[in-house]
């Protein structure tokens, strides 16, 4: 599942750099884009608070917090949704750079 998630993120943000931040995998492009990590019962996906709020309706069937969503291990990952969230975050980060 983590490999699927990583491939989906990479496809949505091909220019992003992969690194470790907060001791978990992170994709970075003009700032941190998204983070992810595996846990006992879920995969944590962290698209920041803007990624969660912008896709709140689509994420409503998952447990969310201000900047995170939990994808249960016993259900398929919503890879298309993850891709849209990552593209949103890419555009958001690039727009911030243009404003400077």
FIBA-307186 format. One record per atom (N, C-alpha, C): atom name; x, y, z; residue number from 1; residue in one letter. Coordinates in steps of 0.05 Angstrom, whole numbers, always signed. Last residue first. Layout:
REC	CA	X	Y	Z	NUM	a
...
This chain:
REC	N	+113	+719	-81	100	x
REC	CA	+136	+731	-68	100	x
REC	C	+150	+749	-86	100	x
REC	N	+75	+694	-112	99	x
REC	CA	+67	+718	-97	99	x
REC	C	+91	+733	-85	99	x
REC	N	+100	+649	-130	98	x
REC	CA	+95	+670	-149	98	x
REC	C	+88	+696	-135	98	x
REC	N	+100	+617	-84	97	x
REC	CA	+126	+626	-95	97	x
REC	C	+121	+650	-114	97	x
REC	N	+46	+606	-80	96	x
REC	CA	+59	+621	-59	96	x
REC	C	+85	+633	-68	96	x
REC	N	+39	+574	-125	95	x
REC	CA	+25	+601	-124	95	x
REC	C	+38	+618	-102	95	x
REC	N	+65	+528	-110	94	x
REC	CA	+76	+544	-132	94	x
REC	C	+64	+572	-132	94	x
REC	N	+31	+509	-69	93	x
REC	CA	+59	+517	-63	93	x
REC	C	+71	+535	-85	93	x
REC	N	-16	+500	-99	92	x
REC	CA	-16	+518	-76	92	x
REC	C	+13	+528	-70	92	x
REC	N	+1	+461	-135	91	x
REC	CA	-8	+487	-145	91	x
REC	C	-8	+508	-123	91	x
REC	N	+12	+420	-98	90	x
REC	CA	+33	+430	-116	90	x
REC	C	+25	+458	-125	90	x
REC	N	-39	+412	-75	89	x
REC	CA	-17	+422	-58	89	x
REC	C	+6	+433	-75	89	x
REC	N	-66	+392	-120	88	x
REC	CA	-76	+417	-107	88	x
REC	C	-53	+429	-91	88	x
REC	N	-37	+345	-127	87	x
REC	CA	-37	+366	-148	87	x
REC	C	-46	+393	-137	87	x
REC	N	-52	+319	-80	86	x
REC	CA	-24	+326	-85	86	x
REC	C	-22	+347	-106	86	x
REC	N	-107	+312	-89	85	x
REC	CA	-98	+328	-66	85	x
REC	C	-69	+337	-70	85	x
REC	N	-107	+279	-134	84	x
REC	CA	-118	+306	-136	84	x
REC	C	-109	+323	-113	84	x
REC	N	-82	+233	-111	83	x
REC	CA	-70	+247	-134	83	x
REC	C	-80	+275	-137	83	x
REC	N	-121	+219	-74	82	x
REC	CA	-94	+226	-65	82	x
REC	C	-80	+242	-87	82	x
REC	N	-162	+204	-109	81	x
REC	CA	-166	+227	-91	81	x
REC	C	-138	+237	-81	81	x
REC	N	-139	+159	-132	80	x
REC	CA	-146	+181	-149	80	x
REC	C	-150	+207	-132	80	x
REC	N	-132	+125	-86	79	x
REC	CA	-109	+136	-100	79	x
REC	C	-116	+160	-119	79	x
REC	N	-154	+109	-32	78	x
REC	CA	-167	+126	-52	78	x
REC	C	-146	+140	-69	78	x
REC	N	-137	+41	-18	77	x
REC	CA	-129	+69	-17	77	x
REC	C	-145	+85	-38	77	x
REC	N	-185	-7	+5	76	x
REC	CA	-166	+3	-15	76	x
REC	C	-161	+33	-11	76	x
REC	N	-183	-27	+75	75	x
REC	CA	-198	-16	+52	75	x
REC	C	-178	-6	+31	75	x
REC	N	-154	-40	+119	74	x
REC	CA	-173	-61	+108	74	x
REC	C	-190	-50	+85	74	x
REC	N	-126	+3	+136	73	x
REC	CA	-111	-17	+121	73	x
REC	C	-130	-38	+109	73	x
REC	N	-155	+68	+129	72	x
REC	CA	-154	+42	+142	72	x
REC	C	-140	+21	+124	72	x
REC	N	-124	+129	+129	71	x
REC	CA	-135	+109	+110	71	x
REC	C	-132	+82	+123	71	x
REC	N	-133	+189	+160	70	x
REC	CA	-126	+161	+165	70	x
REC	C	-140	+143	+145	70	x
REC	N	-105	+253	+150	69	x
REC	CA	-127	+234	+145	69	x
REC	C	-116	+206	+150	69	x
REC	N	-90	+320	+174	68	x
REC	CA	-84	+291	+169	68	x
REC	C	-110	+276	+163	68	x
REC	N	-96	+370	+196	67	x
REC	CA	-78	+367	+173	67	x
REC	C	-72	+338	+165	67	x
REC	N	-140	+364	+233	66	x
REC	CA	-134	+389	+220	66	x
REC	C	-117	+386	+195	66	x
REC	N	-164	+298	+216	65	x
REC	CA	-157	+319	+236	65	x
REC	C	-150	+343	+220	65	x
REC	N	-208	+244	+199	64	x
REC	CA	-190	+266	+193	64	x
REC	C	-185	+283	+218	64	x
REC	N	-227	+182	+177	63	x
REC	CA	-222	+198	+201	63	x
REC	C	-201	+219	+194	63	x
REC	N	-270	+183	+118	62	x
REC	CA	-245	+176	+132	62	x
REC	C	-243	+192	+158	62	x
REC	N	-311	+205	+92	61	x
REC	CA	-314	+177	+100	61	x
REC	C	-290	+166	+114	61	x
REC	N	-295	+256	+77	60	x
REC	CA	-313	+253	+100	60	x
REC	C	-317	+224	+109	60	x
REC	N	-264	+271	+34	59	x
REC	CA	-251	+257	+56	59	x
REC	C	-269	+250	+79	59	x
REC	N	-299	+300	+3	58	x
REC	CA	-289	+274	-7	58	x
REC	C	-275	+258	+14	58	x
REC	N	-305	+346	+37	57	x
REC	CA	-328	+329	+30	57	x
REC	C	-319	+301	+21	57	x
REC	N	-251	+366	+40	56	x
REC	CA	-266	+357	+64	56	x
REC	C	-289	+339	+57	56	x
REC	N	-212	+387	+8	55	x
REC	CA	-224	+362	+0	55	x
REC	C	-241	+350	+23	55	x
REC	N	-196	+433	+36	54	x
REC	CA	-205	+436	+8	54	x
REC	C	-220	+410	-2	54	x
REC	N	-179	+413	+86	53	x
REC	CA	-203	+430	+84	53	x
REC	C	-214	+432	+55	53	x
REC	N	-133	+383	+71	52	x
REC	CA	-156	+370	+84	52	x
REC	C	-181	+387	+81	52	x
REC	N	-100	+421	+48	51	x
REC	CA	-108	+398	+33	51	x
REC	C	-132	+383	+45	51	x
REC	N	-94	+456	+92	50	x
REC	CA	-108	+465	+68	50	x
REC	C	-116	+442	+50	50	x
REC	N	-65	+426	+129	49	x
REC	CA	-92	+434	+135	49	x
REC	C	-108	+443	+110	49	x
REC	N	-27	+374	+97	48	x
REC	CA	-30	+399	+111	48	x
REC	C	-59	+406	+114	48	x
REC	N	-32	+321	+83	47	x
REC	CA	-30	+341	+62	47	x
REC	C	-32	+369	+72	47	x
REC	N	-14	+263	+105	46	x
REC	CA	-14	+290	+117	46	x
REC	C	-10	+311	+95	46	x
REC	N	-38	+201	+123	45	x
REC	CA	-31	+218	+100	45	x
REC	C	-35	+247	+109	45	x
REC	N	-26	+139	+152	44	x
REC	CA	-30	+167	+156	44	x
REC	C	-21	+183	+132	44	x
REC	N	-58	+80	+148	43	x
REC	CA	-37	+95	+136	43	x
REC	C	-44	+125	+140	43	x
REC	N	-74	+36	+203	42	x
REC	CA	-80	+55	+182	42	x
REC	C	-54	+66	+170	42	x
REC	N	-59	+3	+245	41	x
REC	CA	-86	-1	+233	41	x
REC	C	-92	+18	+210	41	x
REC	N	-4	+15	+255	40	x
REC	CA	-15	-12	+259	40	x
REC	C	-41	-17	+244	40	x
REC	N	+20	+57	+202	39	x
REC	CA	+15	+51	+230	39	x
REC	C	+2	+24	+232	39	x
REC	N	+62	+93	+157	38	x
REC	CA	+46	+69	+163	38	x
REC	C	+43	+66	+193	38	x
REC	N	+56	+158	+128	37	x
REC	CA	+69	+139	+146	37	x
REC	C	+50	+116	+151	37	x
REC	N	+71	+220	+92	36	x
REC	CA	+56	+195	+97	36	x
REC	C	+71	+176	+114	36	x
REC	N	+62	+287	+70	35	x
REC	CA	+77	+268	+85	35	x
REC	C	+59	+243	+87	35	x
REC	N	+67	+338	+20	34	x
REC	CA	+52	+318	+35	34	x
REC	C	+72	+300	+49	34	x
REC	N	+101	+386	+13	33	x
REC	CA	+75	+381	+0	33	x
REC	C	+58	+363	+17	33	x
REC	N	+142	+438	+38	32	x
REC	CA	+131	+411	+42	32	x
REC	C	+104	+408	+28	32	x
REC	N	+170	+478	-15	31	x
REC	CA	+159	+474	+11	31	x
REC	C	+149	+446	+13	31	x
REC	N	+180	+469	-68	30	x
REC	CA	+176	+496	-59	30	x
REC	C	+162	+496	-32	30	x
REC	N	+166	+407	-52	29	x
REC	CA	+168	+423	-77	29	x
REC	C	+160	+452	-70	29	x
REC	N	+173	+344	-24	28	x
REC	CA	+179	+373	-21	28	x
REC	C	+181	+385	-48	28	x
REC	N	+145	+292	+13	27	x
REC	CA	+150	+303	-14	27	x
REC	C	+152	+333	-11	27	x
REC	N	+170	+248	+63	26	x
REC	CA	+158	+274	+56	26	x
REC	C	+164	+280	+27	26	x
REC	N	+168	+197	+112	25	x
REC	CA	+172	+205	+84	25	x
REC	C	+156	+230	+77	25	x
REC	N	+187	+220	+179	24	x
REC	CA	+170	+204	+160	24	x
REC	C	+175	+213	+131	24	x
REC	N	+211	+253	+215	23	x
REC	CA	+218	+225	+216	23	x
REC	C	+200	+208	+199	23	x
REC	N	+202	+305	+199	22	x
REC	CA	+187	+295	+222	22	x
REC	C	+189	+264	+224	22	x
REC	N	+223	+282	+137	21	x
REC	CA	+217	+305	+154	21	x
REC	C	+198	+295	+175	21	x
REC	N	+261	+259	+85	20	x
REC	CA	+250	+252	+111	20	x
REC	C	+247	+277	+127	20	x
REC	N	+244	+266	+15	19	x
REC	CA	+262	+268	+38	19	x
REC	C	+247	+258	+63	19	x
REC	N	+240	+277	-54	18	x
REC	CA	+233	+260	-31	18	x
REC	C	+253	+263	-9	18	x
REC	N	+218	+332	-92	17	x
REC	CA	+240	+318	-79	17	x
REC	C	+230	+301	-56	17	x
REC	N	+177	+337	-150	16	x
REC	CA	+181	+338	-121	16	x
REC	C	+205	+322	-112	16	x
REC	N	+163	+332	-202	15	x
REC	CA	+186	+348	-196	15	x
REC	C	+193	+350	-167	15	x
REC	N	+115	+302	-203	14	x
REC	CA	+140	+290	-213	14	x
REC	C	+165	+306	-207	14	x
REC	N	+65	+294	-172	13	x
REC	CA	+85	+315	-167	13	x
REC	C	+112	+305	-177	13	x
REC	N	+35	+251	-188	12	x
REC	CA	+21	+277	-185	12	x
REC	C	+41	+300	-182	12	x
REC	N	+73	+210	-185	11	x
REC	CA	+60	+216	-211	11	x
REC	C	+47	+243	-210	11	x
REC	N	+85	+211	-130	10	x
REC	CA	+106	+216	-149	10	x
REC	C	+94	+224	-176	10	x
REC	N	+36	+194	-109	9	x
REC	CA	+46	+220	-103	9	x
REC	C	+67	+229	-123	9	x
REC	N	+34	+142	-131	8	x
REC	CA	+13	+161	-137	8	x
REC	C	+22	+190	-132	8	x
REC	N	+79	+118	-108	7	x
REC	CA	+77	+121	-137	7	x
REC	C	+56	+142	-145	7	x
REC	N	+63	+120	-53	6	x
REC	CA	+87	+135	-63	6	x
REC	C	+86	+139	-93	6	x
REC	N	+19	+86	-55	5	x
REC	CA	+16	+114	-46	5	x
REC	C	+39	+130	-57	5	x
REC	N	+43	+38	-69	4	x
REC	CA	+22	+50	-86	4	x
REC	C	+19	+79	-80	4	x
REC	N	+77	+31	-25	3	x
REC	CA	+88	+34	-52	3	x
REC	C	+68	+47	-71	3	x
REC	N	+39	+24	+15	2	x
REC	CA	+57	+48	+16	2	x
REC	C	+70	+52	-11	2	x
REC	N	+17	-24	+0	1	x
REC	CA	+0	+0	+0	1	x
REC	C	+17	+25	+0	1	x
